[in-house]
Amino acid sequence: MQIYPAIDLRGGQAVRLLQGSAQAVTPYGDALAQAAAFVQSGATWLHVVDLDGAFEGDGKNGDLVQRVVRQVIPCPVQTGGGIRAMADITRRLEDWGVRRVIVGTLAVENPELVRQACEKYPGRIVLGLDARDGMVATRGWVEQTTLPALELALRARDWGIATVIYTDIARDGMLVGPNLKQVAHMVAHSGLDVVASGGIGQLDDVRGVAQTGAEGVIIGKALYEKRFTLEQALLAAQE
């Protein structure tokens, strides 16, 4: 199982949110230094999200994302936040050098564009599926829909998406454990590679996600709060 250390960007800094709230921000300093530390500790992927872009629809941290990509080569980076058009996808994949682009709001509001992106960049478009009470939330988790999470995942599979990041918003940043039941449900019924996100607080959470058959897990606050090290998480995933 792949471990994806998370670097969320707000105002040029690495931060973490509680349950996706823009008002509940904890800063963690220099994003470049954090990226370098993760790679030095054995990271083979980085998960980088532009929160300013997610909330405001305009990626203000583009230069910083590019600096992270250049600094951590050859470690691949997947990134999302503020992606609203094909030009945003093309810029990140072709100009910035990221390996994969995560689409969330775009998948709900313009599915045809996502399908075209999957055709143009096979294997490089990831669905960011953010759910609250089983229903999809968009625009930085601010807008709640009545679209079931699994239904969007199945649509995305038809478009050509192979990987979905499933985030339980209620657990994100809370360190209370992931929603293993929903992760396992997504693994069993979506036909996609599932990356779990939200709630990881201890090493047993990492082991629990691995037992669902998930392809990977995103870990943020637990690493920043030193609940365990990235090296320990990598070992737990191998177990």
N, C-alpha and C positions, 0 to 999 in steps of 0.2 A: 504494500500500500504506500502510495506517495504522500509525503508530508509537504504541505505548502505553507511556509511561514508568511504571515500577512503583514503588509506595510500599507496602512491607510493614510492618505495624504490630505491634510487640511491646512490651508494657509502656508504651504511650504514646509510643514513639519509632519513627522510621523505621529499619528494620534490613534486612539481607540474610542469607540462610542459605546454607550449602553443602550441595547435594544434599538440601535439605529437612530437614536435621537440626536439631532444636530445641536441640541442644548446640553447634552451630557457628554462632553468631550474631555478626555484625559490626554495631555500632550506627552510625547516620549522623545522629543528632540530630533536630532539630525537623522533624516531618512537615509541618506547615503551611508552614514556610519552604521546604521542598523542593517542595511542591506549587506554591507561588507562583513559584518559580524555573523550574519546568518550563513553566508557562503563559507566563511572560515570554519563554521561549526558543522558544515557538511550538507547544507541545503543544495538540492539538485533542481529546485524550482523556486520561484518567488511569485507571490500573489500580491499585486500592487493595484490599489483602487484610488482613483481621484475622487474624493468625497465632495469637493467643491463642484466638480463636474456633475456628480450624481444629483446633488441638491439643486444646482442652478442651471444644469444643462450646458455648461460652458467650461471645458477643461482648462482650469487655470494653472494646473501643475504639470503641463506638458513638458516643459524644459526639465523639470525634476525627474519625471519618468524617464526621459531620454538619458539623463545622467546616470540614473540607476542602471539602465540597460547597458550603457557603455562600461560602467564600473564593474558590473558583476559577470561580464562575459567570461567563460562560456555558459554560465548558469542561465537557463531560459526564464523569461518573464511572461506571465499572463497579466493582462490589465483590463480594467473596466472603469466606468464612471463617466457620464456625459457623452456617451456615444449615441448620436441621434441621426447620423447620415452615413452613406457609403464612404464619403470623403473622410470621415472620422476613422473608419475602419482601415481604409487604405493608408492613411497617414501613419497610423500606429504600426501596421504590419510592414509597410514598404519603406517608410522614412525613419521611423523611430527604432525599428529593429526588434519589436516585441514578437514573441513566438505565437501567442494566442490572444484573441480579443474576446472579452466577455460582454454579451449583450443581454440586457434585462428589459428595461422600458421599451426599447426598440422592438423586441420580440412581440410585445403586446400591441403596440401602436402601429407598427409597420412590418408585419410578418413577411410580406413579399420581398421587401428589401433584405431581410435576413436570409431568406431562401436564395436570393441572388448572391449574397455574400458567401454563403456556403458553397455555391457553385464556383465562385471565383477563387475562394481560398479554402479548399477542402481540408478538413481536419483542424482548421485554425480558428473556428468560431465556436465559442462556448456559451451555453445558456446559463445566465445567472438567474436562478429561480429563487426569489425571496418570498417566503410565505409567512403569513400570520393566520393562525387557526386554519391552516390548510389552504388558504386562499392567497393568490398572488398579490403582492404589493409592488408599486412602481415609483419612479422618480425619487430615488433615494429613500424608499420605504414610506414616503409621506402619503401617497395615494393608494387606498385600498380598493381592490377589485373584487368581483364575485366569481372570478375564474379559478377553478380548482387547479392546484399545482400540478397534479399528475396529467391533467388534460393539456396544459401548456407543454409539458415535457413530451407528450406523445405527438403533439403538433410539430414540435421542434425536431423530433426524430424524422418525421416525414420531410422536413426541409433539408435534411442532410447533416444536422448537428449530431455529434457523437458523444459529447460530454456535457453534463449538467452539474452546476454547483448549487446544491440545495441548502439554503440558509433558513433556519428557524429563527425569525426575528426576535421572538420573545426570549430566546436563550442567548442571543448574541451579546457578548461582553459580560455575561452574568456569571460565568464559571460554574454553572450548575449542572453541567453534563449535556450532551447533545440529545436530540430527539431521535433515539435509535429506532423507535418503531416506524417513524415516517421515513427515515433513511432506508431502512430495510424494505419498506413498501415501495419506495422509488426504485431501489435496486431490482426488486422482483418483477415490477410491472412496467417499467419505462423502456427497457431494452437499451438503455444508455449507460455509459460509464458515469458513475455518480461520485461526486466529491462532496463530502459533508462539511458543513460550516455552522458555527454557532454553538457556544456552550462548553467547549472543551476546557476543563479545569484541572484534570489530573491524568496521570498516565493510563489509568484504567479506562478513561473515556476514549483514548486513542485505541486501546485494545478492543473496546466495544465496537467502535466504528469498523475496525478491520474485520470483526466477526460478521458484520452485515454483508460483506462482499463488496463494499465500496472501493472505488479505484483510489481514492485519496481523502485527505482531511486537511482543512485549513485551520491553522492555529495562530491566534493573535495574542490576546490579553494574557493568557497563561504563560507565554514566553516572556512578555514584557514585565509581568509581575513576578517572574522567577519561580513559578510554581514547579517547574521542571525545566531542564535544558533541552535544546533542540537535539543534542546528541542522544539524550534519554528517549525523546519522542521517536527518533529514527529507529532505535533499538526496539522500542515497544511495537512499532509498526511491523518490524521484521518477525517478531514473536508470533 
